Amino acid sequence: MSKSFSVIFRTGGTDNFKWNLVGERFATKESAVSKKAELERMGYPSLVHDADMLAAIGMPETYA
């Protein structure tokens, strides 16, 4: 089974933040990193995760 990647981005401030999932799975890490860079240019802090691990563990609960 091939690995896929998800991108998440943060909205809100330190007291009322929310992590959001981009509704697309990326087949390569490079394409996920490209989407991450696009979101960061728009001002949204972003992270790339292994899609299966993110589904198993869930979204981050912290601001950082």
Secondary structure, DSSP 8 states (H G I E B T S, - for coil): ----EEEEEEES-SSS-EEEE-S--BSSHHHHHHHHHHHHHTT--EEEEEHHHHHHH-S--S--
